[in-house]
C-alpha cells in the first residue's frame, strides 16, 4: 500500500484559464461519475480525462479536495496521492492552459519527502525541513515516475514495479 502524500497547490494565471480549470473541478465535484468503476468524483484521473488525455499514461493515483477560487486569477486545492506530488498532472494542466503557473508544498512523512517549488514563500510558509525544487528537477522526477510507473502482482500477491 502506498504512503499518502498531501500536496497543497496554488494555481495562478489569466482569469479565463483559472475560470475554465475551476469549472472542471466544480463539474467533477457535482457530477455522478461512473460508480461501477469503484472510483469517485475526486479521482485525479478524471481531470486527466477532462483534459483529453489518457489516465493510464499519467501518474494520477488518489484524489483532490478543498478546491477554492481565491480570486479571479488564483485557484487553490489539495491532493492526496501515492508517494509524491502529482507533477505530471500539473504539468499537463499548464500545458493545456498556457497562462497558468502552479506552486505547491508537499509532505509525505513515511519517506520523509518535504518539498516545495515556492522558493520565495509567496504562497506557503515552511520550515527548514522543506527542500525547494525547481522546474528542471520536476522534469527529472516526472521522467523517473514514467520509467517506474507500472506495478504488477506476482504469484505471491507481492507488488512489483516494472520498468517500461
DSSP file (Angstrom, degrees, kcal/mol; ACC not computed):
  #  RESIDUE AA STRUCTURE BP1 BP2  ACC     N-H-->O    O-->H-N    N-H-->O    O-->H-N    TCO  KAPPA ALPHA  PHI   PSI    X-CA   Y-CA   Z-CA
    1    1 A X              0   0    0      0, 0.0     2,-0.1     0, 0.0   158,-0.0   0.000 360.0 360.0 360.0 139.3    0.0    0.0    0.0
    2    2 A X        -     0   0    0      1,-0.1     2,-0.3     3,-0.0    80,-0.0  -0.358 360.0-116.8 -74.2 151.3    1.3    3.5   -0.9
    3    3 A X        -     0   0    0     -2,-0.1    80,-2.8   105,-0.0     2,-0.3  -0.670  37.2-112.0 -79.6 143.8    2.1    6.2    1.6
    4    4 A X  E     -A   82   0A   0     -2,-0.3     2,-0.5    78,-0.2   106,-0.3  -0.627  25.3-159.4 -81.6 136.2   -0.1    9.2    1.2
    5    5 A X  E     -A   81   0A   0     76,-2.7    76,-2.2    -2,-0.3     2,-0.5  -0.971   6.3-154.5-114.5 117.2    1.5   12.4    0.0
    6    6 A X  E     -AB  80 107A   0    101,-2.3   101,-2.5    -2,-0.5     2,-0.4  -0.821  16.7-179.6 -94.7 125.4   -0.5   15.6    0.9
    7    7 A X  E     -AB  79 106A   0     72,-2.7    72,-2.8    -2,-0.5     2,-0.5  -0.989  16.2-156.7-129.9 128.5    0.1   18.4   -1.5
    8    8 A X  E     -AB  78 105A   0     97,-2.5    97,-1.8    -2,-0.4     2,-0.4  -0.882  18.0-164.6-100.9 133.4   -1.4   21.9   -1.4
    9    9 A X  E     -AB  77 104A   0     68,-3.2    68,-1.8    -2,-0.5     2,-0.4  -0.904  17.4-167.1-119.5 145.4   -1.4   23.8   -4.7
   10   10 A X  E     -AB  76 103A   0     93,-2.4    93,-2.6    -2,-0.4     2,-0.5  -0.997  14.6-165.7-124.5 126.1   -1.9   27.4   -5.7
   11   11 A X  E     -AB  75 102A   0     64,-3.5    64,-2.7    -2,-0.4     2,-0.3  -0.948   6.6-175.0-116.2 129.1   -2.5   27.9   -9.4
   12   12 A X  E     +AB  74 101A   0     89,-2.6    89,-2.4    -2,-0.5     2,-0.3  -0.871  24.2 101.1-122.1 155.3   -2.3   31.4  -10.9
   13   13 A X        -     0   0    0     60,-1.6    87,-0.2    -2,-0.3    85,-0.0  -0.990  65.9 -15.6 164.9-163.4   -3.0   32.7  -14.3
   14   14 A X     >  -     0   0    0     -2,-0.3     4,-2.6     1,-0.1     5,-0.3  -0.261  59.2-117.3 -65.2 152.7   -5.4   34.6  -16.6
   15   15 A X  H  > S+     0   0    0      1,-0.2     4,-2.4     2,-0.2     5,-0.2   0.891 115.0  52.0 -55.7 -41.1   -9.0   34.9  -15.4
   16   16 A X  H  > S+     0   0    0      2,-0.2     4,-2.5     1,-0.2    -1,-0.2   0.938 111.6  43.8 -65.4 -47.7  -10.2   32.9  -18.3
   17   17 A X  H  > S+     0   0    0      2,-0.2     4,-2.5     1,-0.2     5,-0.2   0.896 114.9  49.1 -66.9 -39.1   -7.9   29.9  -17.7
   18   18 A X  H  X S+     0   0    0     -4,-2.6     4,-2.8    54,-0.2    -1,-0.2   0.925 112.3  49.3 -64.2 -43.1   -8.5   29.9  -14.0
   19   19 A X  H  X S+     0   0    0     -4,-2.4     4,-2.2    -5,-0.3    -2,-0.2   0.918 112.0  48.0 -61.1 -44.4  -12.2   30.0  -14.6
   20   20 A X  H  X S+     0   0    0     -4,-2.5     4,-1.4     2,-0.2    -2,-0.2   0.912 114.2  45.8 -65.0 -42.6  -12.1   27.1  -17.1
   21   21 A X  H  X S+     0   0    0     -4,-2.5     4,-1.9     1,-0.2     3,-0.2   0.924 111.9  51.3 -66.2 -43.9   -9.9   25.0  -14.8
   22   22 A X  H  X S+     0   0    0     -4,-2.8     4,-2.9     1,-0.2     5,-0.2   0.884 105.3  57.5 -59.8 -38.3  -12.2   25.8  -11.8
   23   23 A X  H  X S+     0   0    0     -4,-2.2     4,-2.5     2,-0.2    -1,-0.2   0.880 104.5  52.0 -60.3 -38.4  -15.2   24.7  -13.9
   24   24 A X  H  X S+     0   0    0     -4,-1.4     4,-2.3    -3,-0.2    -1,-0.2   0.955 112.5  44.2 -62.0 -49.9  -13.6   21.3  -14.5
   25   25 A X  H  X S+     0   0    0     -4,-1.9     4,-2.1     1,-0.2    -2,-0.2   0.926 115.1  47.9 -61.4 -45.5  -13.1   20.8  -10.8
   26   26 A X  H  X S+     0   0    0     -4,-2.9     4,-1.4     1,-0.2    -1,-0.2   0.893 110.5  51.4 -65.8 -39.5  -16.6   22.0   -9.9
   27   27 A X  H  X S+     0   0    0     -4,-2.5     4,-2.2    -5,-0.2     3,-0.3   0.924 110.7  48.8 -62.1 -44.3  -18.3   19.9  -12.5
   28   28 A X  H  < S+     0   0    0     -4,-2.3    -2,-0.2     1,-0.2    -1,-0.2   0.878 108.7  53.6 -63.9 -37.1  -16.5   16.8  -11.2
   29   29 A X  H  < S+     0   0    0     -4,-2.1    -1,-0.2     1,-0.2    -2,-0.2   0.799 116.8  38.2 -66.9 -27.6  -17.4   17.6   -7.6
   30   30 A X  H  < S+     0   0    0     -4,-1.4    -2,-0.2    -3,-0.3    -1,-0.2   0.740 100.8  86.0 -95.7 -25.9  -21.1   17.8   -8.6
   31   31 A X  S  < S-     0   0    0     -4,-2.2     2,-0.7    -5,-0.2    10,-0.1  -0.364  77.4-119.9 -81.2 154.0  -21.5   15.0  -11.2
   32   32 A X        -     0   0    0     -2,-0.1     2,-0.2     8,-0.1    -1,-0.1  -0.845  37.1-158.1 -85.1 116.6  -22.2   11.4  -10.6
   33   33 A X        -     0   0    0     -2,-0.7     2,-0.2     1,-0.1     8,-0.1  -0.642  43.6 -60.5 -97.5 157.3  -19.1    9.7  -12.1
   34   34 A X    > > -     0   0    0     -2,-0.2     3,-1.2     1,-0.2     5,-0.7  -0.061  52.7-173.6 -39.7  94.2  -19.1    6.1  -13.3
   35   35 A X  G > 5S+     0   0    0      1,-0.3     3,-1.5     2,-0.2    -1,-0.2   0.742  76.9  68.4 -68.6 -24.1  -19.9    4.3  -10.0
   36   36 A X  G 3 5S+     0   0    0      1,-0.3    -1,-0.3     2,-0.1    -2,-0.1   0.725  90.9  62.5 -69.1 -18.9  -19.4    0.9  -11.5
   37   37 A X  G < 5S-     0   0    0     -3,-1.2    -1,-0.3     2,-0.2    -2,-0.2   0.512 106.5-125.9 -84.2  -3.2  -15.6    1.6  -11.8
   38   38 A X  T < 5S+     0   0    0     -3,-1.5     2,-0.4     1,-0.2    -3,-0.1   0.791  74.1 117.7  64.5  27.7  -15.3    1.9   -8.0
   39   39 A X      < -     0   0    0     -5,-0.7    -1,-0.2    -6,-0.0    -2,-0.2  -0.990  54.8-142.1-126.6 133.3  -13.8    5.4   -8.4
   40   40 A X    >   -     0   0    0     -2,-0.4     3,-1.6    -3,-0.1    -6,-0.1  -0.283  32.9 -88.8 -92.9-178.1  -15.4    8.6   -7.1
   41   41 A X  T 3  S+     0   0    0      1,-0.3   -11,-0.1   -10,-0.1   -10,-0.1   0.744 119.2  58.0 -58.3 -29.6  -15.7   12.1   -8.5
   42   42 A X  T 3   +     0   0    0    -13,-0.1    22,-1.8     4,-0.1    -1,-0.3   0.325  69.9 129.0 -93.8   8.9  -12.5   13.3   -7.0
   43   43 A X  B X>  -C   63   0A   0     -3,-1.6     3,-1.6    20,-0.2     4,-0.6  -0.455  62.0-133.4 -62.1 132.2  -10.2   10.8   -8.6
   44   44 A X  H >> S+     0   0    0     18,-2.2     4,-1.4    16,-0.3     3,-0.8   0.771 101.1  70.1 -60.9 -27.2   -7.3   12.7  -10.2
   45   45 A X  H 3> S+     0   0    0     15,-0.5     4,-2.4    17,-0.4    -1,-0.3   0.779  87.3  64.6 -62.3 -27.0   -7.7   10.6  -13.4
   46   46 A X  H <> S+     0   0    0     -3,-1.6     4,-2.4     2,-0.2    -1,-0.2   0.867  99.9  52.4 -64.6 -34.3  -11.0   12.4  -14.1
   47   47 A X  H <X S+     0   0    0     -3,-0.8     4,-1.4    -4,-0.6    -1,-0.2   0.928 107.7  51.3 -64.8 -43.7   -9.1   15.6  -14.5
   48   48 A X  H ><>S+     0   0    0     -4,-1.4     5,-2.0     1,-0.2     3,-0.5   0.930 110.4  49.2 -58.2 -46.1   -6.8   13.9  -17.0
   49   49 A X  H ><5S+     0   0    0     -4,-2.4     3,-2.1     1,-0.2    -1,-0.2   0.918 107.3  54.7 -58.0 -44.8   -9.8   12.7  -18.9
   50   50 A X  H 3<5S+     0   0    0     -4,-2.4    -1,-0.2     1,-0.3    -2,-0.2   0.772 105.2  54.0 -61.3 -25.9  -11.3   16.2  -18.9
   51   51 A X  T <<5S-     0   0    0     -4,-1.4    -1,-0.3    -3,-0.5    -2,-0.2   0.191 121.5-109.5 -94.4  15.7   -8.1   17.4  -20.5
   52   52 A X  T < 5S+     0   0    0     -3,-2.1     2,-0.3     1,-0.2    -3,-0.2   0.840  80.0 119.0  61.1  38.5   -8.4   14.8  -23.3
   53   53 A X      < -     0   0    0     -5,-2.0     2,-0.6    -6,-0.1    -1,-0.2  -0.828  69.0-103.6-124.7 167.6   -5.6   12.6  -22.1
   54   54 A X    >   -     0   0    0     -2,-0.3     3,-2.0     1,-0.1     4,-0.3  -0.822  15.9-148.7 -96.5 121.7   -5.4    9.0  -21.0
   55   55 A X  G >  S+     0   0    0     -2,-0.6     3,-0.7     1,-0.3     5,-0.2   0.718  96.6  67.5 -61.3 -20.0   -5.1    8.5  -17.2
   56   56 A X  G 3  S+     0   0    0      1,-0.2    -1,-0.3     3,-0.1     3,-0.0   0.704 101.4  48.4 -70.8 -17.8   -3.1    5.3  -17.9
   57   57 A X  G <  S+     0   0    0     -3,-2.0     2,-0.4     1,-0.1    -1,-0.2   0.454 108.6  57.5-100.8  -2.1   -0.3    7.4  -19.3
   58   58 A X  S <  S-     0   0    0     -3,-0.7     2,-0.6    -4,-0.3    -1,-0.1  -0.992  87.7-113.0-133.6 135.7   -0.1    9.9  -16.5
   59   59 A X        +     0   0    0     -2,-0.4    30,-0.5     1,-0.1    29,-0.1  -0.539  54.6 145.8 -68.7 113.1    0.6    9.3  -12.8
   60   60 A X        +     0   0    0     -2,-0.6   -15,-0.5    -5,-0.2   -16,-0.3  -0.124  12.9 159.1-145.3  40.9   -2.7   10.3  -11.2
   61   61 A X        +     0   0    0    -17,-0.1    21,-0.5    21,-0.1     2,-0.2  -0.538  53.6   3.8 -73.5 132.1   -3.2    7.9   -8.2
   62   62 A X  E    S- D   0  81A   0     -2,-0.3   -18,-2.2    19,-0.2   -17,-0.4  -0.630  85.4 -66.3  98.0-147.3   -5.6    9.2   -5.5
   63   63 A X  E     -CD  43  80A   0     17,-1.6    17,-2.7   -20,-0.3     2,-0.3  -0.794  22.7-125.1-142.9 171.6   -7.9   12.3   -5.2
   64   64 A X  E     + D   0  79A   0    -22,-1.8     2,-0.3    -2,-0.2    15,-0.2  -0.825  28.0 164.9-118.3 160.9   -8.3   16.0   -4.9
   65   65 A X  E     + D   0  78A   0     13,-2.6    13,-2.6    -2,-0.3   -36,-0.0  -0.948  47.4  46.4-159.0 174.7  -10.2   18.1   -2.3
   66   66 A X  E     -     0   0A   0     -2,-0.3     2,-0.5    11,-0.2    -1,-0.1   0.858  61.8-178.0  52.6  46.7  -10.7   21.7   -1.0
   67   67 A X  E     +     0   0A   0     10,-0.2     2,-0.4    -3,-0.1    10,-0.2  -0.656   6.7 175.3 -78.0 123.7  -10.9   23.4   -4.4
   68   68 A X  E     - D   0  76A   0      8,-3.0     8,-2.9    -2,-0.5     2,-1.0  -0.994  33.7-141.6-136.7 131.1  -11.3   27.1   -3.8
   69   69 A X  E     - D   0  75A   0     -2,-0.4     6,-0.2     6,-0.2     3,-0.1  -0.809  21.0-176.1 -85.1 105.5  -11.4   30.1   -6.2
   70   70 A X  E     -     0   0A   0      4,-1.7     2,-0.3    -2,-1.0    -1,-0.2   0.891  66.5 -29.8 -75.0 -39.5   -9.4   32.6   -4.1
   71   71 A X  E >  S- D   0  74A   0      3,-1.6     3,-1.5    -3,-0.1    -1,-0.2  -0.904  83.7 -72.3-160.0-175.2   -9.9   35.3   -6.7
   72   72 A X  T 3  S+     0   0    0     -2,-0.3   -53,-0.3     1,-0.3   -54,-0.2   0.653 132.0  34.6 -66.4 -12.9  -10.5   35.5  -10.5
   73   73 A X  T 3  S+     0   0    0      1,-0.1   -60,-1.6   -55,-0.1     2,-0.4   0.238 110.8  66.3-123.6  14.2   -6.8   34.7  -11.2
   74   74 A X  E <   +AD  12  71A   0     -3,-1.5    -4,-1.7   -62,-0.2    -3,-1.6  -0.984  50.0 178.7-144.2 129.7   -6.0   32.2   -8.3
   75   75 A X  E     -AD  11  69A   0    -64,-2.7   -64,-3.5    -2,-0.4     2,-0.3  -0.963   8.2-166.1-125.1 141.8   -7.2   28.7   -7.5
   76   76 A X  E     +AD  10  68A   0     -8,-2.9    -8,-3.0    -2,-0.4     2,-0.3  -0.947  15.0 155.0-126.9 153.0   -6.1   26.5   -4.6
   77   77 A X  E     -A    9   0A   0    -68,-1.8   -68,-3.2    -2,-0.3     2,-0.4  -0.972  30.5-127.5-161.8 169.2   -6.7   22.9   -3.9
   78   78 A X  E     -AD   8  65A   0    -13,-2.6   -13,-2.6    -2,-0.3     2,-0.4  -0.969  18.5-164.0-124.4 141.3   -5.2   19.9   -2.1
   79   79 A X  E     -AD   7  64A   0    -72,-2.8   -72,-2.7    -2,-0.4     2,-0.5  -0.941  10.6-155.8-121.6 150.8   -4.3   16.5   -3.5
   80   80 A X  E     +AD   6  63A   0    -17,-2.7   -17,-1.6    -2,-0.4     2,-0.2  -0.996  32.7 161.1-117.8 121.3   -3.7   13.2   -1.7
   81   81 A X  E     -AD   5  62A   0    -76,-2.2   -76,-2.7    -2,-0.5     2,-0.7  -0.776  44.3 -79.6-136.0 177.5   -1.5   11.0   -3.9
   82   82 A X  E    S-A    4   0A   0    -21,-0.5     2,-1.9    -2,-0.2   -78,-0.2  -0.755  92.8 -39.5 -88.9 115.5    0.7    8.0   -3.7
   83   83 A X  S    S+     0   0    0    -80,-2.8     2,-0.3    -2,-0.7    -1,-0.1  -0.077 123.8  28.4  70.1 -35.3    4.3    8.7   -2.5
   84   84 A X  S    S-     0   0    0     -2,-1.9   -79,-0.2   -79,-0.1   -77,-0.1  -0.936  90.8 -76.6-150.0 166.9    4.8   12.0   -4.3
   85   85 A X        -     0   0    0     -2,-0.3     2,-1.4     1,-0.1     3,-0.3  -0.131  51.8-102.0 -61.4 167.4    3.1   15.1   -5.7
   86   86 A X     >  +     0   0    0      1,-0.2     4,-2.2     2,-0.1     5,-0.3  -0.452  57.6 157.5 -91.4  61.4    1.3   14.9   -9.0
   87   87 A X  H  > S+     0   0    0     -2,-1.4     4,-2.1     1,-0.2    -1,-0.2   0.923  70.6  48.6 -52.6 -51.0    4.0   16.5  -11.0
   88   88 A X  H  > S+     0   0    0     -3,-0.3     4,-1.9     1,-0.2    -1,-0.2   0.878 109.9  51.6 -62.4 -41.1    2.9   15.1  -14.3
   89   89 A X  H  > S+     0   0    0    -30,-0.5     4,-2.2     1,-0.2    -1,-0.2   0.922 112.0  45.6 -61.9 -45.5   -0.7   16.0  -13.9
   90   90 A X  H  X S+     0   0    0     -4,-2.2     4,-2.0     1,-0.2    -1,-0.2   0.803 109.7  54.3 -74.7 -27.0    0.0   19.7  -13.1
   91   91 A X  H  X S+     0   0    0     -4,-2.1     4,-1.4    -5,-0.3    -1,-0.2   0.872 108.7  50.8 -67.3 -36.8    2.5   19.9  -16.0
   92   92 A X  H  X S+     0   0    0     -4,-1.9     4,-2.4    -5,-0.2    -2,-0.2   0.919 107.6  53.2 -63.6 -43.7   -0.4   18.7  -18.2
   93   93 A X  H  X S+     0   0    0     -4,-2.2     4,-2.1     1,-0.2    -2,-0.2   0.926 110.5  45.5 -58.7 -46.2   -2.7   21.4  -16.7
   94   94 A X  H  < S+     0   0    0     -4,-2.0    -1,-0.2     1,-0.2     6,-0.2   0.765 110.8  54.9 -72.6 -22.2   -0.2   24.2  -17.5
   95   95 A X  H  < S+     0   0    0     -4,-1.4     3,-0.3     1,-0.2    -1,-0.2   0.902 113.2  41.1 -70.7 -41.4    0.3   22.7  -21.0
   96   96 A X  H  < S+     0   0    0     -4,-2.4     2,-0.5     1,-0.3    -2,-0.2   0.782 124.7  38.0 -77.0 -27.8   -3.4   22.8  -21.7
   97   97 A X  S >< S-     0   0    0     -4,-2.1     3,-2.1    -5,-0.2    -1,-0.3  -0.804  76.3-170.5-124.1  87.4   -3.8   26.2  -20.0
   98   98 A X  T 3  S+     0   0    0     -2,-0.5    -1,-0.1    -3,-0.3    -4,-0.1   0.660  78.8  58.0 -61.3 -21.3   -0.7   28.2  -21.1
   99   99 A X  T 3  S+     0   0    0    -85,-0.0    -1,-0.3     2,-0.0     2,-0.1   0.637  88.4 101.5 -82.3 -10.0   -1.2   31.2  -18.8
  100  100 A X    <   -     0   0    0     -3,-2.1     2,-0.3    -6,-0.2   -87,-0.2  -0.445  45.6-177.9 -81.8 146.5   -1.2   29.0  -15.7
  101  101 A X  E     -B   12   0A   0    -89,-2.4   -89,-2.6    -2,-0.1     2,-0.4  -0.971  13.3-149.7-130.8 148.1    1.6   28.5  -13.2
  102  102 A X  E     -B   11   0A   0     -2,-0.3     2,-0.4   -91,-0.2   -91,-0.2  -0.951   9.9-170.0-125.2 145.9    1.4   26.2  -10.2
  103  103 A X  E     +B   10   0A   0    -93,-2.6   -93,-2.4    -2,-0.4     2,-0.3  -0.957  16.1 179.4-125.3 145.1    3.1   26.4   -6.8
  104  104 A X  E     -B    9   0A   0     -2,-0.4    13,-1.5   -95,-0.2    14,-0.6  -0.970  26.0-158.2-145.7 159.6    3.0   23.6   -4.3
  105  105 A X  E     -BE   8 116A   0    -97,-1.8   -97,-2.5    -2,-0.3     2,-0.4  -0.986  26.1-173.6-135.8 132.6    4.1   22.4   -0.9
  106  106 A X  E     -BE   7 115A   0      9,-3.2     9,-1.8    -2,-0.4     2,-0.4  -0.962  13.7-173.8-135.6 140.9    4.1   18.7   -0.3
  107  107 A X  E     +BE   6 114A   0   -101,-2.5  -101,-2.3    -2,-0.4     2,-0.3  -0.994  12.1 168.9-137.8 133.6    4.7   16.3    2.6
  108  108 A X  E >>> - E   0 113A   0      5,-2.6     5,-2.2    -2,-0.4     3,-1.1  -0.773  11.9-174.2-137.1  87.8    5.0   12.5    2.7
  109  109 A X  G >45S+     0   0    0     -2,-0.3     3,-0.6     1,-0.3    -1,-0.1   0.759  75.1  67.7 -61.2 -29.1    6.2   11.7    6.1
  110  110 A X  G 345S+     0   0    0   -106,-0.3    -1,-0.3     1,-0.3  -105,-0.1   0.860 117.1  25.2 -61.1 -35.8    6.7    7.9    5.5
  111  111 A X  G <45S-     0   0    0     -3,-1.1    -1,-0.3   -28,-0.1    -2,-0.2   0.270 111.7-116.0-108.2   8.3    9.5    8.6    3.1
  112  112 A X  T <<5 +     0   0    0     -3,-0.6     2,-0.7    -4,-0.5    -3,-0.2   0.910  56.8 160.9  56.2  46.9   10.5   11.9    4.6
  113  113 A X  E   < +E  108   0A   0     -5,-2.2    -5,-2.6   -30,-0.1     2,-0.4  -0.892   5.9 161.5-100.4 114.0    9.6   13.9    1.5
  114  114 A X  E     +E  107   0A   0     -2,-0.7    17,-2.9    -7,-0.2     2,-0.3  -0.902  18.5 149.7-133.9 101.8    9.1   17.6    2.2
  115  115 A X  E     +Ef 106 131A   0     -9,-1.8    -9,-3.2    -2,-0.4     2,-0.3  -0.913  20.3 175.2-138.0 160.1    9.3   19.7   -0.9
  116  116 A X  E     -Ef 105 132A   0     15,-2.0    17,-2.8    -2,-0.3   -11,-0.2  -0.970  26.7-152.0-152.8 159.3    8.0   22.9   -2.4
  117  117 A X  S    S+     0   0    0    -13,-1.5     2,-1.4    -2,-0.3     3,-0.2   0.216  74.3 101.3-114.2  10.3    8.6   24.9   -5.6
  118  118 A X    >   +     0   0    0    -14,-0.6     3,-1.9     1,-0.2     6,-0.2  -0.581  43.3 167.0 -93.6  71.1    7.6   28.2   -3.8
  119  119 A X  T 3  S+     0   0    0     -2,-1.4    -1,-0.2     1,-0.3    13,-0.0   0.797  74.1  49.6 -59.5 -31.7   11.2   29.4   -3.3
  120  120 A X  T 3  S-     0   0    0     -3,-0.2    -1,-0.3     1,-0.0    -2,-0.1   0.435 105.0-126.3 -88.9   0.9   10.0   32.9   -2.3
  121  121 A X    <   +     0   0    0     -3,-1.9    -2,-0.1     1,-0.1    -3,-0.0   0.846  63.0 142.7  55.2  36.2    7.5   31.7    0.2
  122  122 A X  S    S+     0   0    0      1,-0.1     3,-0.1     3,-0.0    -1,-0.1   0.862  78.9  16.0 -71.7 -36.8    4.9   33.8   -1.6
  123  123 A X  S    S+     0   0    0      1,-0.2     2,-0.4   -19,-0.1    -1,-0.1   0.666 127.3  40.0-112.0 -23.6    2.1   31.2   -1.2
  124  124 A X        -     0   0    0     -6,-0.2     2,-0.5   -20,-0.1    -1,-0.2  -0.978  61.3-144.3-134.2 142.2    3.3   28.9    1.6
  125  125 A X        +     0   0    0     -2,-0.4     2,-0.3    -3,-0.1    -4,-0.0  -0.878  34.2 162.0 -98.9 135.7    5.1   29.2    4.8
  126  126 A X        -     0   0    0     -2,-0.5     2,-0.1     4,-0.1    -2,-0.0  -0.983  27.6-126.4-152.8 160.2    7.5   26.4    5.6
  127  127 A X    >   -     0   0    0     -2,-0.3     3,-1.4     1,-0.0     0, 0.0  -0.161  46.1 -75.4 -98.7-167.7   10.5   25.5    7.8
  128  128 A X  T 3  S+     0   0    0      1,-0.3    -1,-0.0    -2,-0.1    -2,-0.0   0.707 116.8  70.8 -66.6 -23.0   14.0   24.1    7.2
  129  129 A X  T 3  S+     0   0    0      2,-0.1     2,-0.4   -14,-0.0    -1,-0.3   0.654  81.6  91.4 -73.3 -10.8   12.9   20.5    6.6
  130  130 A X    <   -     0   0    0     -3,-1.4     2,-0.4   -17,-0.1   -15,-0.3  -0.696  67.0-148.5 -87.5 133.0   11.4   21.5    3.2
  131  131 A X  E     -f  115   0A   0    -17,-2.9   -15,-2.0    -2,-0.4     2,-0.5  -0.810  12.2-135.5 -94.9 139.3   13.6   21.3    0.1
  132  132 A X  E     -f  116   0A   0     -2,-0.4     2,-0.3   -17,-0.2   -15,-0.2  -0.841  23.8-168.2 -95.3 126.8   12.9   23.8   -2.7
  133  133 A X        -     0   0    0    -17,-2.8   -14,-0.2    -2,-0.5     2,-0.1  -0.865   7.0-142.9-116.4 152.2   12.9   22.2   -6.1
  134  134 A X     >  -     0   0    0     -2,-0.3     4,-2.0   -16,-0.1     5,-0.2  -0.445  34.9 -90.4-106.0 179.9   13.0   23.9   -9.5
  135  135 A X  H  > S+     0   0    0      1,-0.2     4,-2.2     2,-0.2     5,-0.1   0.863 123.9  53.4 -59.2 -40.2   11.4   23.2  -12.9
  136  136 A X  H  > S+     0   0    0      1,-0.2     4,-2.0     2,-0.2    -1,-0.2   0.896 108.1  50.1 -65.3 -39.9   14.3   21.1  -14.1
  137  137 A X  H  > S+     0   0    0      2,-0.2     4,-2.4     1,-0.2    -1,-0.2   0.898 108.3  53.4 -64.5 -40.0   14.1   18.9  -11.0
  138  138 A X  H  X S+     0   0    0     -4,-2.0     4,-2.4     1,-0.2    -2,-0.2   0.919 107.6  51.0 -60.6 -43.5   10.4   18.5  -11.6
  139  139 A X  H  X S+     0   0    0     -4,-2.2     4,-2.1     1,-0.2    -1,-0.2   0.907 110.3  49.5 -60.3 -41.5   11.1   17.3  -15.2
  140  140 A X  H  X S+     0   0    0     -4,-2.0     4,-2.0     1,-0.2    -2,-0.2   0.900 110.5  50.1 -64.5 -40.4   13.6   14.8  -13.9
  141  141 A X  H  X S+     0   0    0     -4,-2.4     4,-2.4     2,-0.2    -2,-0.2   0.886 108.3  52.6 -66.5 -38.3   11.1   13.5  -11.3
  142  142 A X  H  X S+     0   0    0     -4,-2.4     4,-2.6     1,-0.2    -1,-0.2   0.924 108.5  51.2 -61.0 -43.8    8.4   13.1  -14.0
  143  143 A X  H  X S+     0   0    0     -4,-2.1     4,-1.9     1,-0.2    -2,-0.2   0.901 109.5  49.8 -60.6 -41.5   10.9   11.1  -16.1
  144  144 A X  H  X S+     0   0    0     -4,-2.0     4,-1.3     2,-0.2    -1,-0.2   0.918 111.0  49.1 -63.6 -43.5   11.7    8.8  -13.1
  145  145 A X  H  < S+     0   0    0     -4,-2.4     3,-0.4     1,-0.2    -2,-0.2   0.913 110.1  51.5 -63.1 -43.0    7.9    8.2  -12.4
  146  146 A X  H >< S+     0   0    0     -4,-2.6     3,-0.8     1,-0.2    18,-0.2   0.885 109.3  50.7 -61.8 -38.5    7.3    7.4  -16.1
  147  147 A X  H 3< S+     0   0    0     -4,-1.9    17,-1.4     1,-0.2    -1,-0.2   0.778 121.8  31.3 -71.0 -26.3   10.1    4.9  -16.1
  148  148 A X  T 3< S+     0   0    0     -4,-1.3    -1,-0.2    -3,-0.4    -2,-0.2  -0.179  85.9 111.5-125.6  41.2    8.9    3.1  -13.0
  149  149 A X    <   +     0   0    0     -3,-0.8     2,-0.2    13,-0.1    -1,-0.1   0.839  50.7  87.2 -86.3 -35.5    5.1    3.5  -13.2
  150  150 A X  E     -G  162   0B   0     12,-0.7    12,-3.4    -4,-0.2     2,-0.4  -0.481  54.4-168.8 -79.1 133.2    3.8    0.0  -13.9
  151  151 A X  E     +G  161   0B   0     10,-0.3     2,-0.3    -2,-0.2    10,-0.2  -0.930   5.6 179.9-117.1 142.2    3.0   -2.3  -11.0
  152  152 A X  E     -G  160   0B   0      8,-3.0     8,-3.5    -2,-0.4     2,-0.5  -0.970  23.6-128.8-135.8 155.3    2.3   -6.0  -11.2
  153  153 A X  E     -G  159   0B   0     -2,-0.3     6,-0.2     6,-0.2     2,-0.0  -0.887  23.4-144.9-103.5 133.1    1.5   -8.6   -8.6
  154  154 A X    >   -     0   0    0      4,-2.3     3,-2.3    -2,-0.5    -1,-0.0  -0.168  41.5 -79.3 -84.9-173.4    3.5  -11.8   -8.6
  155  155 A X  T 3  S+     0   0    0      1,-0.3    -1,-0.1     2,-0.1    -2,-0.0   0.699 133.0  52.7 -62.9 -19.2    2.2  -15.3   -7.8
  156  156 A X  T 3  S-     0   0    0      2,-0.1    -1,-0.3     0, 0.0     3,-0.1   0.238 119.5-109.5 -97.8  12.2    2.5  -14.5   -4.0
  157  157 A X    <   +     0   0    0     -3,-2.3     2,-0.5     1,-0.3    -2,-0.1   0.755  69.8 148.2  64.7  27.6    0.4  -11.3   -4.5
  158  158 A X        -     0   0    0      1,-0.0    -4,-2.3     0, 0.0     2,-0.3  -0.801  49.7-122.0 -92.4 131.7    3.5   -9.1   -3.9
  159  159 A X  E     -G  153   0B   0     -2,-0.5     2,-0.4    -6,-0.2    -6,-0.2  -0.581  31.1-173.7 -76.4 131.1    3.5   -5.8   -5.8
  160  160 A X  E     -G  152   0B   0     -8,-3.5    -8,-3.0    -2,-0.3     2,-0.5  -0.973  20.6-134.3-123.3 139.4    6.5   -5.4   -8.1
  161  161 A X  E     -G  151   0B   0     -2,-0.4     2,-0.5   -10,-0.2   -10,-0.3  -0.831  22.1-157.2 -93.7 129.2    7.3   -2.2  -10.0
  162  162 A X  E     -G  150   0B   0    -12,-3.4   -12,-0.7    -2,-0.5     2,-0.2  -0.920  13.9-127.4-112.0 126.7    8.2   -3.0  -13.6
  163  163 A X              0   0    0     -2,-0.5   -15,-0.2     1,-0.1   -16,-0.1  -0.482 360.0 360.0 -69.8 139.9   10.2   -0.6  -15.7
  164  164 A X              0   0    0    -17,-1.4    -1,-0.1   -18,-0.2   -16,-0.1   0.469 360.0 360.0 -69.9 360.0    8.6    0.4  -19.0
